[in-house]
Amino acid sequence: MQRALTLARRGWGQTAPNPMVGAVIVRGGRIVGEGWHAQFGGSHAEVMALAKAGKQARGATVFVTLEPCVHWGKTPPCTDALIAAGVARVVCATRDPGTVSGGGARQLRRAGIAVEIGLEEQAARELNAPFFFAFSNPGRPWVTLKLALSADGAVGAKGRKRAKITSLAADGAVHRLRAQSDAIAVGIGTAIADDPTLTVRLGKPPRVPPVRVVFDRRGRLPLKSHLAATAELVPTVVIAAKPSAARELALFRTGVEVIRARSIKRALQLLAQRDVRSLFVEGGPILAAAFLRARLVDRVVIFRAPRGLGAGAIAAFDDASLLERFRVVAKRRFGPDVMTIYDPTAPRT
């Protein structure tokens, strides 16, 4: 199953709104077929693995990271393919939450195939967290908050031009996270200070470029900024509570969509209505604090560099011990930097 999860990640940024899925077929103690969902609309993991296994699939065990689908979508049901191949056993990491696609285990059992569910379930659900979240929380996107910090917990030094904190290796990891998100968000302070493009420029481009979102209460996004200047090429949204009619019209003429919302909660609801199921928030400490105060963050991703910024640096959080109270989901090194993923909804044990 761990191999199937590794295969599933090969679909990173290419399968949305469908989940990433991997499958491994084992017969006689050896792997005879492997597959993954490589592209939205393409063959599912089970079908690819069955094609590679051929006749060796008969009587084999299939390990798959998600319960096989039972419906006709862009491709035929995976359950039909498994039954036709004559597999003896299917081990699923987790159930499919979909009302249309779910129920594959029941159909396989009716065909005489043994089915087990729950192996590596937590890892499988974490891999496709926004997909599972959307079924139980359709009113807002899954929110990931990312910050780059110095060794002493700062995001920058006061009174100086904003300096880069983390390495190129960490940049690659950030762009990979962007590629798996429906939208990328910053606050107006970051938009003005950094003039970012908020695109995926490192690694494999996603199938659909993420929507760019600026939380900008009064609609102050500069019309000559990268975001406004390229809004007709990449969808760009400004979330504003009180924009003047003149600013709203000026932004509209550049191709920027202005969404009126007086709270983050309302903004997320309106983004969800525009099919944004995962939001990657890259703003500074002000936007981060606002999301955390509203309790609208599902994962916190911290990239911590080995060097400190010293006295007078801008702290990431008012409460320096905040992260210590969150459960650690994963930790990984990128060059000299360490990425830690936290679950702010669950206390550290």
Secondary structure as UniProt FT lines:
FT   HELIX           2..8
FT   HELIX           9..11
FT   TURN            12..14
FT   TURN            16..17
FT   STRAND          22..27
FT   TURN            28..29
FT   STRAND          30..36
FT   TURN            40..41
FT   HELIX           45..53
FT   HELIX           54..57
FT   TURN            58..59
FT   STRAND          61..64
FT   HELIX           78..85
FT   STRAND          89..92
FT   TURN            99..101
FT   HELIX           104..110
FT   TURN            111..112
FT   STRAND          114..117
FT   TURN            119..120
FT   HELIX           121..127
FT   HELIX           129..136
FT   TURN            138..139
FT   STRAND          142..149
FT   TURN            151..152
FT   STRAND          154..157
FT   TURN            158..159
FT   HELIX           168..179
FT   STRAND          183..187
FT   HELIX           188..194
FT   STRAND          211..215
FT   TURN            217..218
FT   TURN            223..224
FT   HELIX           226..229
FT   TURN            230..233
FT   STRAND          236..240
FT   HELIX           245..254
FT   STRAND          257..260
FT   HELIX           264..273
FT   TURN            274..275
FT   STRAND          278..281
FT   HELIX           285..293
FT   TURN            294..295
FT   STRAND          299..304
FT   TURN            311..312
FT   STRAND          313..315
FT   TURN            320..321
FT   HELIX           322..325
FT   STRAND          326..334
FT   TURN            335..336
FT   STRAND          337..347
//
